[in-house]
Amino acid sequence: MGPATEQQSTVRDTATAASALSPSPPLLIPSIFLPFSASAGLQKFAITPRKMASTQIRHLRPLFLLVLVASLRCGAGAGDGDGGEGFCSAEPSSECSGGQPLYWKVTHPTLAPAHLQDLPGFTRSIFKRDHALITPESHVFSPLPDWINTLGAYLISPAIGAHFTMYMANMQDGSRSALPLKDVERLIFVLQGSISLSVETGTTHSLLVDSYAYLPANIKHSMISDESTTLVIFERRYTATEDPPPDLIVGSTDKQPLLETPGEVFQLRKLLPTSLPYDFNIHIMDFQPGEYLNVKEVHYNQHGLLLLEGQGIYRLGDSWYPVQAGDTIWMAPFVPQWYAALGKTRTRYLLYKDVNRNPLI
């Protein structure tokens, strides 16, 4: 071995010893896709790379970080082939482009980042005493009682602590609905496809996507579908008062006027009249990217929420959850709640709220 070779060997041995004595600092990657505690702030995962002794290898660290961050960005869209938008940045991206029918993401959800889709046992769903997040990958469908050729997934029910039910109904060609229980009122909202609604008065209504119907308790009706159709349905036992009973309501979201929201920036529509006969209402709320609720709400009302479009962060109690189109949220009375819209497209969600009744009833 010549002098030059011996010198190179000595340099290698010195570098190896130095690397063992001077471990390199860990790289900190924020966990942006998991719920985190409000008191703890952002969770972080520490990834310690292989100890790097030479100056040349150390210079590769910024490149490693760049590749890692790029792999997280728009994860749901990359390689899915369905144009999923995932949790995307505000910058335009071909991976996050739209062009699909209204509310398409509710019935064709994607999980972001994409590599979590095949992770065994992974779900974003969570249940706590005063709230629940139910995400599409954990929906369980089974035949709806007395319905014909229809599968349903109950998302909210009294078993969770609610005084109402909220469920998805998947109808096919030849599907037919059943009546709700005695004294139970029903609201249906079309997410995909179309239905023909017939009521006991002899009238028939054709309901398309973004249309809805409120059926007062004990009114006979039937829904028929001749194509693949998805409905979200709310039912609750009607709380009667001395006022006249509520009327049958059939309408569509775009026909409802925008209402004033003092102190807030979101756009609000209400699908039902605000008069006393109605003991609940359905709000349609729109947020542009970056907009958020100014009020951190705490109230006696219960909520059942379905995210129709977009993505953002929802605070429930002392937890913060990334949410996206297709997610369902139950909020018990007095749970602290707050929302901020993220991404590059608007957020629209549908919100059940009990109204016009004394909480003692």
TORKOL-4160 file (C-alpha; in steps of 0.2 Angstrom, whole numbers, padded with zeros to 4 digits, m for minus):
361
<pt num="1" X="0000" Y="0000" Z="0000"/>
<pt num="2" X="0008" Y="0017" Z="m0006"/>
<pt num="3" X="0008" Y="0033" Z="0004"/>
<pt num="4" X="m0007" Y="0040" Z="m0005"/>
<pt num="5" X="m0017" Y="0025" Z="m0001"/>
<pt num="6" X="m0013" Y="0025" Z="0017"/>
<pt num="7" X="m0017" Y="0043" Z="0018"/>
<pt num="8" X="m0034" Y="0040" Z="0010"/>
<pt num="9" X="m0037" Y="0026" Z="0022"/>
<pt num="10" X="m0033" Y="0037" Z="0037"/>
<pt num="11" X="m0045" Y="0050" Z="0031"/>
<pt num="12" X="m0059" Y="0037" Z="0030"/>
<pt num="13" X="m0056" Y="0030" Z="0047"/>
<pt num="14" X="m0056" Y="0048" Z="0054"/>
<pt num="15" X="m0072" Y="0053" Z="0046"/>
<pt num="16" X="m0080" Y="0037" Z="0052"/>
<pt num="17" X="m0075" Y="0040" Z="0070"/>
<pt num="18" X="m0081" Y="0058" Z="0069"/>
<pt num="19" X="m0098" Y="0053" Z="0063"/>
<pt num="20" X="m0100" Y="0041" Z="0077"/>
<pt num="21" X="m0096" Y="0054" Z="0090"/>
<pt num="22" X="m0106" Y="0068" Z="0082"/>
<pt num="23" X="m0124" Y="0062" Z="0077"/>
<pt num="24" X="m0133" Y="0073" Z="0065"/>
<pt num="25" X="m0149" Y="0082" Z="0070"/>
<pt num="26" X="m0165" Y="0075" Z="0066"/>
<pt num="27" X="m0176" Y="0082" Z="0052"/>
<pt num="28" X="m0193" Y="0088" Z="0059"/>
<pt num="29" X="m0208" Y="0084" Z="0048"/>
<pt num="30" X="m0225" Y="0091" Z="0053"/>
<pt num="31" X="m0240" Y="0079" Z="0054"/>
<pt num="32" X="m0252" Y="0089" Z="0044"/>
<pt num="33" X="m0264" Y="0075" Z="0040"/>
<pt num="34" X="m0268" Y="0069" Z="0058"/>
<pt num="35" X="m0278" Y="0077" Z="0072"/>
<pt num="36" X="m0268" Y="0086" Z="0085"/>
<pt num="37" X="m0271" Y="0093" Z="0103"/>
<pt num="38" X="m0274" Y="0112" Z="0103"/>
<pt num="39" X="m0263" Y="0113" Z="0119"/>
<pt num="40" X="m0249" Y="0104" Z="0111"/>
<pt num="41" X="m0249" Y="0113" Z="0094"/>
<pt num="42" X="m0243" Y="0103" Z="0078"/>
<pt num="43" X="m0237" Y="0086" Z="0081"/>
<pt num="44" X="m0220" Y="0082" Z="0074"/>
<pt num="45" X="m0212" Y="0066" Z="0068"/>
<pt num="46" X="m0193" Y="0065" Z="0070"/>
<pt num="47" X="m0184" Y="0056" Z="0056"/>
<pt num="48" X="m0166" Y="0054" Z="0059"/>
<pt num="49" X="m0156" Y="0051" Z="0043"/>
<pt num="50" X="m0141" Y="0040" Z="0042"/>
<pt num="51" X="m0126" Y="0048" Z="0049"/>
<pt num="52" X="m0117" Y="0058" Z="0036"/>
<pt num="53" X="m0099" Y="0062" Z="0039"/>
<pt num="54" X="m0093" Y="0069" Z="0022"/>
<pt num="55" X="m0097" Y="0087" Z="0017"/>
<pt num="56" X="m0103" Y="0081" Z="0000"/>
<pt num="57" X="m0116" Y="0070" Z="0008"/>
<pt num="58" X="m0122" Y="0083" Z="0020"/>
<pt num="59" X="m0125" Y="0095" Z="0005"/>
<pt num="60" X="m0139" Y="0082" Z="m0001"/>
<pt num="61" X="m0150" Y="0085" Z="0015"/>
<pt num="62" X="m0159" Y="0100" Z="0007"/>
<pt num="63" X="m0163" Y="0090" Z="m0008"/>
<pt num="64" X="m0170" Y="0076" Z="0003"/>
<pt num="65" X="m0181" Y="0088" Z="0012"/>
<pt num="66" X="m0187" Y="0095" Z="m0005"/>
<pt num="67" X="m0192" Y="0078" Z="m0012"/>
<pt num="68" X="m0200" Y="0073" Z="0004"/>
<pt num="69" X="m0211" Y="0089" Z="0005"/>
<pt num="70" X="m0215" Y="0087" Z="m0013"/>
<pt num="71" X="m0221" Y="0069" Z="m0010"/>
<pt num="72" X="m0234" Y="0076" Z="0003"/>
<pt num="73" X="m0241" Y="0090" Z="m0008"/>
<pt num="74" X="m0257" Y="0085" Z="m0017"/>
<pt num="75" X="m0254" Y="0067" Z="m0012"/>
<pt num="76" X="m0271" Y="0062" Z="m0016"/>
<pt num="77" X="m0271" Y="0068" Z="m0034"/>
<pt num="78" X="m0254" Y="0060" Z="m0039"/>
<pt num="79" X="m0256" Y="0043" Z="m0047"/>
<pt num="80" X="m0274" Y="0041" Z="m0043"/>
<pt num="81" X="m0280" Y="0044" Z="m0060"/>
<pt num="82" X="m0297" Y="0052" Z="m0054"/>
<pt num="83" X="m0292" Y="0070" Z="m0052"/>
<pt num="84" X="m0293" Y="0069" Z="m0033"/>
<pt num="85" X="m0289" Y="0086" Z="m0025"/>
<pt num="86" X="m0283" Y="0080" Z="m0008"/>
<pt num="87" X="m0276" Y="0093" Z="0003"/>
<pt num="88" X="m0269" Y="0104" Z="m0010"/>
<pt num="89" X="m0260" Y="0121" Z="m0010"/>
<pt num="90" X="m0268" Y="0137" Z="m0016"/>
<pt num="91" X="m0258" Y="0136" Z="m0032"/>
<pt num="92" X="m0266" Y="0130" Z="m0048"/>
<pt num="93" X="m0261" Y="0112" Z="m0051"/>
<pt num="94" X="m0266" Y="0099" Z="m0065"/>
<pt num="95" X="m0267" Y="0086" Z="m0051"/>
<pt num="96" X="m0280" Y="0096" Z="m0042"/>
<pt num="97" X="m0291" Y="0102" Z="m0057"/>
<pt num="98" X="m0309" Y="0100" Z="m0056"/>
<pt num="99" X="m0321" Y="0097" Z="m0070"/>
<pt num="100" X="m0332" Y="0084" Z="m0061"/>
<pt num="101" X="m0351" Y="0085" Z="m0058"/>
<pt num="102" X="m0357" Y="0095" Z="m0043"/>
<pt num="103" X="m0353" Y="0085" Z="m0026"/>
<pt num="104" X="m0344" Y="0072" Z="m0036"/>
<pt num="105" X="m0331" Y="0071" Z="m0022"/>
<pt num="106" X="m0344" Y="0066" Z="m0009"/>
<pt num="107" X="m0347" Y="0050" Z="m0018"/>
<pt num="108" X="m0330" Y="0047" Z="m0025"/>
<pt num="109" X="m0319" Y="0053" Z="m0010"/>
<pt num="110" X="m0300" Y="0052" Z="m0010"/>
<pt num="111" X="m0289" Y="0050" Z="0005"/>
<pt num="112" X="m0274" Y="0062" Z="0007"/>
<pt num="113" X="m0260" Y="0059" Z="0006"/>
<pt num="114" X="m0262" Y="0045" Z="m0006"/>
<pt num="115" X="m0250" Y="0033" Z="0002"/>
<pt num="116" X="m0262" Y="0031" Z="0017"/>
<pt num="117" X="m0276" Y="0023" Z="0006"/>
<pt num="118" X="m0268" Y="0006" Z="0007"/>
<pt num="119" X="m0261" Y="0007" Z="0025"/>
<pt num="120" X="m0270" Y="m0007" Z="0034"/>
<pt num="121" X="m0281" Y="m0001" Z="0048"/>
<pt num="122" X="m0279" Y="0017" Z="0045"/>
<pt num="123" X="m0295" Y="0029" Z="0046"/>
<pt num="124" X="m0298" Y="0047" Z="0050"/>
<pt num="125" X="m0314" Y="0042" Z="0059"/>
<pt num="126" X="m0315" Y="0046" Z="0077"/>
<pt num="127" X="m0328" Y="0046" Z="0091"/>
<pt num="128" X="m0328" Y="0056" Z="0107"/>
<pt num="129" X="m0341" Y="0060" Z="0120"/>
<pt num="130" X="m0346" Y="0076" Z="0112"/>
<pt num="131" X="m0342" Y="0074" Z="0094"/>
<pt num="132" X="m0338" Y="0062" Z="0080"/>
<pt num="133" X="m0329" Y="0063" Z="0063"/>
<pt num="134" X="m0335" Y="0049" Z="0051"/>
<pt num="135" X="m0325" Y="0048" Z="0035"/>
<pt num="136" X="m0330" Y="0038" Z="0019"/>
<pt num="137" X="m0317" Y="0024" Z="0021"/>
<pt num="138" X="m0327" Y="0018" Z="0037"/>
<pt num="139" X="m0344" Y="0019" Z="0030"/>
<pt num="140" X="m0354" Y="0002" Z="0032"/>
<pt num="141" X="m0368" Y="0000" Z="0020"/>
<pt num="142" X="m0382" Y="m0013" Z="0022"/>
<pt num="143" X="m0400" Y="m0015" Z="0016"/>
<pt num="144" X="m0412" Y="m0001" Z="0022"/>
<pt num="145" X="m0427" Y="m0009" Z="0031"/>
<pt num="146" X="m0442" Y="m0010" Z="0020"/>
<pt num="147" X="m0433" Y="0000" Z="0006"/>
<pt num="148" X="m0432" Y="m0009" Z="m0011"/>
<pt num="149" X="m0415" Y="m0012" Z="m0019"/>
<pt num="150" X="m0407" Y="0001" Z="m0008"/>
<pt num="151" X="m0392" Y="0001" Z="0003"/>
<pt num="152" X="m0389" Y="0013" Z="0018"/>
<pt num="153" X="m0376" Y="0019" Z="0030"/>
<pt num="154" X="m0381" Y="0027" Z="0046"/>
<pt num="155" X="m0369" Y="0040" Z="0050"/>
<pt num="156" X="m0377" Y="0048" Z="0065"/>
<pt num="157" X="m0391" Y="0041" Z="0076"/>
<pt num="158" X="m0397" Y="0041" Z="0094"/>
<pt num="159" X="m0384" Y="0028" Z="0099"/>
<pt num="160" X="m0371" Y="0041" Z="0097"/>
<pt num="161" X="m0381" Y="0054" Z="0108"/>
<pt num="162" X="m0390" Y="0063" Z="0095"/>
<pt num="163" X="m0409" Y="0066" Z="0094"/>
<pt num="164" X="m0410" Y="0064" Z="0075"/>
<pt num="165" X="m0403" Y="0051" Z="0062"/>
<pt num="166" X="m0392" Y="0056" Z="0047"/>
<pt num="167" X="m0389" Y="0042" Z="0034"/>
<pt num="168" X="m0384" Y="0040" Z="0016"/>
<pt num="169" X="m0395" Y="0030" Z="0004"/>
<pt num="170" X="m0388" Y="0022" Z="m0012"/>
<pt num="171" X="m0402" Y="0019" Z="m0024"/>
<pt num="172" X="m0401" Y="0009" Z="m0041"/>
<pt num="173" X="m0413" Y="0007" Z="m0056"/>
<pt num="174" X="m0429" Y="0001" Z="m0048"/>
<pt num="175" X="m0426" Y="0006" Z="m0030"/>
<pt num="176" X="m0440" Y="0012" Z="m0020"/>
<pt num="177" X="m0441" Y="0021" Z="m0003"/>
<pt num="178" X="m0450" Y="0016" Z="0013"/>
<pt num="179" X="m0460" Y="0028" Z="0025"/>
<pt num="180" X="m0451" Y="0034" Z="0041"/>
<pt num="181" X="m0458" Y="0029" Z="0058"/>
<pt num="182" X="m0474" Y="0037" Z="0065"/>
<pt num="183" X="m0472" Y="0055" Z="0069"/>
<pt num="184" X="m0455" Y="0056" Z="0061"/>
<pt num="185" X="m0451" Y="0070" Z="0049"/>
<pt num="186" X="m0439" Y="0068" Z="0035"/>
<pt num="187" X="m0428" Y="0079" Z="0024"/>
<pt num="188" X="m0419" Y="0072" Z="0008"/>
<pt num="189" X="m0405" Y="0080" Z="m0001"/>
<pt num="190" X="m0399" Y="0073" Z="m0018"/>
<pt num="191" X="m0380" Y="0071" Z="m0020"/>
<pt num="192" X="m0380" Y="0061" Z="m0036"/>
<pt num="193" X="m0392" Y="0055" Z="m0049"/>
<pt num="194" X="m0411" Y="0059" Z="m0048"/>
<pt num="195" X="m0427" Y="0053" Z="m0040"/>
<pt num="196" X="m0446" Y="0054" Z="m0043"/>
<pt num="197" X="m0455" Y="0060" Z="m0027"/>
<pt num="198" X="m0473" Y="0056" Z="m0026"/>
<pt num="199" X="m0484" Y="0062" Z="m0011"/>
<pt num="200" X="m0501" Y="0058" Z="m0005"/>
<pt num="201" X="m0508" Y="0074" Z="m0012"/>
<pt num="202" X="m0506" Y="0067" Z="m0030"/>
<pt num="203" X="m0491" Y="0078" Z="m0035"/>
<pt num="204" X="m0475" Y="0071" Z="m0041"/>
<pt num="205" X="m0458" Y="0080" Z="m0041"/>
<pt num="206" X="m0442" Y="0077" Z="m0050"/>
<pt num="207" X="m0427" Y="0080" Z="m0039"/>
<pt num="208" X="m0410" Y="0082" Z="m0047"/>
<pt num="209" X="m0393" Y="0085" Z="m0039"/>
<pt num="210" X="m0393" Y="0099" Z="m0026"/>
<pt num="211" X="m0412" Y="0097" Z="m0024"/>
<pt num="212" X="m0421" Y="0093" Z="m0008"/>
<pt num="213" X="m0438" Y="0089" Z="m0001"/>
<pt num="214" X="m0444" Y="0091" Z="0017"/>
<pt num="215" X="m0458" Y="0079" Z="0022"/>
<pt num="216" X="m0468" Y="0083" Z="0037"/>
<pt num="217" X="m0472" Y="0069" Z="0049"/>
<pt num="218" X="m0485" Y="0056" Z="0044"/>
<pt num="219" X="m0487" Y="0062" Z="0026"/>
<pt num="220" X="m0487" Y="0047" Z="0014"/>
<pt num="221" X="m0474" Y="0048" Z="0000"/>
<pt num="222" X="m0463" Y="0037" Z="m0011"/>
<pt num="223" X="m0446" Y="0040" Z="m0019"/>
<pt num="224" X="m0442" Y="0030" Z="m0035"/>
<pt num="225" X="m0425" Y="0030" Z="m0044"/>
<pt num="226" X="m0421" Y="0024" Z="m0062"/>
<pt num="227" X="m0403" Y="0027" Z="m0061"/>
<pt num="228" X="m0388" Y="0026" Z="m0048"/>
<pt num="229" X="m0393" Y="0039" Z="m0035"/>
<pt num="230" X="m0386" Y="0044" Z="m0018"/>
<pt num="231" X="m0396" Y="0054" Z="m0005"/>
<pt num="232" X="m0392" Y="0061" Z="0012"/>
<pt num="233" X="m0407" Y="0059" Z="0023"/>
<pt num="234" X="m0411" Y="0067" Z="0040"/>
<pt num="235" X="m0425" Y="0061" Z="0051"/>
<pt num="236" X="m0431" Y="0066" Z="0068"/>
<pt num="237" X="m0446" Y="0064" Z="0079"/>
<pt num="238" X="m0457" Y="0080" Z="0077"/>
<pt num="239" X="m0459" Y="0091" Z="0092"/>
<pt num="240" X="m0477" Y="0097" Z="0090"/>
<pt num="241" X="m0482" Y="0114" Z="0096"/>
<pt num="242" X="m0499" Y="0124" Z="0096"/>
<pt num="243" X="m0494" Y="0131" Z="0079"/>
<pt num="244" X="m0501" Y="0124" Z="0063"/>
<pt num="245" X="m0490" Y="0109" Z="0057"/>
<pt num="246" X="m0476" Y="0113" Z="0044"/>
<pt num="247" X="m0479" Y="0112" Z="0025"/>
<pt num="248" X="m0471" Y="0100" Z="0012"/>
<pt num="249" X="m0456" Y="0109" Z="0005"/>
<pt num="250" X="m0448" Y="0105" Z="m0012"/>
<pt num="251" X="m0433" Y="0116" Z="m0018"/>
<pt num="252" X="m0415" Y="0117" Z="m0023"/>
<pt num="253" X="m0400" Y="0126" Z="m0016"/>
<pt num="254" X="m0397" Y="0138" Z="m0030"/>
<pt num="255" X="m0415" Y="0145" Z="m0028"/>
<pt num="256" X="m0413" Y="0150" Z="m0010"/>
<pt num="257" X="m0407" Y="0168" Z="m0006"/>
<pt num="258" X="m0391" Y="0172" Z="0002"/>
<pt num="259" X="m0394" Y="0178" Z="0020"/>
<pt num="260" X="m0385" Y="0191" Z="0030"/>
<pt num="261" X="m0371" Y="0185" Z="0042"/>
<pt num="262" X="m0367" Y="0199" Z="0053"/>
<pt num="263" X="m0349" Y="0198" Z="0059"/>
<pt num="264" X="m0345" Y="0183" Z="0047"/>
<pt num="265" X="m0338" Y="0181" Z="0030"/>
<pt num="266" X="m0346" Y="0165" Z="0024"/>
<pt num="267" X="m0361" Y="0164" Z="0013"/>
<pt num="268" X="m0377" Y="0156" Z="0021"/>
<pt num="269" X="m0393" Y="0149" Z="0013"/>
<pt num="270" X="m0407" Y="0140" Z="0023"/>
<pt num="271" X="m0417" Y="0127" Z="0015"/>
<pt num="272" X="m0432" Y="0128" Z="0026"/>
<pt num="273" X="m0443" Y="0142" Z="0033"/>
<pt num="274" X="m0438" Y="0150" Z="0049"/>
<pt num="275" X="m0456" Y="0150" Z="0056"/>
<pt num="276" X="m0460" Y="0141" Z="0072"/>
<pt num="277" X="m0469" Y="0126" Z="0065"/>
<pt num="278" X="m0451" Y="0119" Z="0059"/>
<pt num="279" X="m0441" Y="0112" Z="0073"/>
<pt num="280" X="m0425" Y="0110" Z="0063"/>
<pt num="281" X="m0417" Y="0118" Z="0048"/>
<pt num="282" X="m0403" Y="0114" Z="0035"/>
<pt num="283" X="m0390" Y="0127" Z="0032"/>
<pt num="284" X="m0379" Y="0128" Z="0017"/>
<pt num="285" X="m0363" Y="0137" Z="0021"/>
<pt num="286" X="m0350" Y="0142" Z="0008"/>
<pt num="287" X="m0332" Y="0148" Z="0013"/>
<pt num="288" X="m0319" Y="0154" Z="0001"/>
<pt num="289" X="m0301" Y="0148" Z="0003"/>
<pt num="290" X="m0293" Y="0156" Z="0019"/>
<pt num="291" X="m0310" Y="0161" Z="0026"/>
<pt num="292" X="m0315" Y="0155" Z="0043"/>
<pt num="293" X="m0328" Y="0157" Z="0057"/>
<pt num="294" X="m0326" Y="0172" Z="0068"/>
<pt num="295" X="m0336" Y="0166" Z="0082"/>
<pt num="296" X="m0329" Y="0151" Z="0091"/>
<pt num="297" X="m0347" Y="0143" Z="0094"/>
<pt num="298" X="m0353" Y="0135" Z="0110"/>
<pt num="299" X="m0372" Y="0132" Z="0110"/>
<pt num="300" X="m0386" Y="0120" Z="0115"/>
<pt num="301" X="m0390" Y="0115" Z="0097"/>
<pt num="302" X="m0384" Y="0099" Z="0090"/>
<pt num="303" X="m0377" Y="0098" Z="0072"/>
<pt num="304" X="m0375" Y="0085" Z="0059"/>
<pt num="305" X="m0363" Y="0091" Z="0045"/>
<pt num="306" X="m0359" Y="0084" Z="0028"/>
<pt num="307" X="m0344" Y="0092" Z="0019"/>
<pt num="308" X="m0350" Y="0094" Z="0001"/>
<pt num="309" X="m0335" Y="0102" Z="m0007"/>
<pt num="310" X="m0317" Y="0108" Z="m0002"/>
<pt num="311" X="m0307" Y="0105" Z="0013"/>
<pt num="312" X="m0301" Y="0113" Z="0029"/>
<pt num="313" X="m0298" Y="0112" Z="0047"/>
<pt num="314" X="m0312" Y="0109" Z="0060"/>
<pt num="315" X="m0310" Y="0112" Z="0078"/>
<pt num="316" X="m0320" Y="0101" Z="0090"/>
<pt num="317" X="m0317" Y="0102" Z="0108"/>
<pt num="318" X="m0299" Y="0103" Z="0111"/>
<pt num="319" X="m0295" Y="0093" Z="0095"/>
<pt num="320" X="m0292" Y="0100" Z="0077"/>
<pt num="321" X="m0296" Y="0089" Z="0062"/>
<pt num="322" X="m0292" Y="0090" Z="0044"/>
<pt num="323" X="m0308" Y="0087" Z="0034"/>
<pt num="324" X="m0313" Y="0086" Z="0016"/>
<pt num="325" X="m0328" Y="0083" Z="0005"/>
<pt num="326" X="m0337" Y="0067" Z="0010"/>
<pt num="327" X="m0333" Y="0069" Z="0028"/>
<pt num="328" X="m0347" Y="0069" Z="0041"/>
<pt num="329" X="m0347" Y="0077" Z="0058"/>
<pt num="330" X="m0358" Y="0076" Z="0073"/>
<pt num="331" X="m0358" Y="0090" Z="0086"/>
<pt num="332" X="m0366" Y="0087" Z="0103"/>
<pt num="333" X="m0373" Y="0102" Z="0113"/>
<pt num="334" X="m0360" Y="0114" Z="0120"/>
<pt num="335" X="m0345" Y="0107" Z="0111"/>
<pt num="336" X="m0333" Y="0121" Z="0106"/>
<pt num="337" X="m0333" Y="0122" Z="0087"/>
<pt num="338" X="m0324" Y="0132" Z="0073"/>
<pt num="339" X="m0319" Y="0130" Z="0055"/>
<pt num="340" X="m0306" Y="0137" Z="0043"/>
<pt num="341" X="m0306" Y="0133" Z="0024"/>
<pt num="342" X="m0290" Y="0128" Z="0016"/>
<pt num="343" X="m0285" Y="0123" Z="m0002"/>
<pt num="344" X="m0289" Y="0131" Z="m0018"/>
<pt num="345" X="m0307" Y="0129" Z="m0020"/>
<pt num="346" X="m0322" Y="0134" Z="m0010"/>
<pt num="347" X="m0329" Y="0124" Z="0005"/>
<pt num="348" X="m0347" Y="0120" Z="0005"/>
<pt num="349" X="m0355" Y="0110" Z="0019"/>
<pt num="350" X="m0373" Y="0105" Z="0023"/>
<pt num="351" X="m0378" Y="0108" Z="0042"/>
<pt num="352" X="m0392" Y="0101" Z="0052"/>
<pt num="353" X="m0397" Y="0112" Z="0067"/>
<pt num="354" X="m0412" Y="0110" Z="0079"/>
<pt num="355" X="m0422" Y="0127" Z="0081"/>
<pt num="356" X="m0438" Y="0135" Z="0087"/>
<pt num="357" X="m0440" Y="0124" Z="0103"/>
<pt num="358" X="m0436" Y="0127" Z="0121"/>
<pt num="359" X="m0421" Y="0116" Z="0127"/>
<pt num="360" X="m0432" Y="0110" Z="0141"/>
<pt num="361" X="m0444" Y="0101" Z="0129"/>
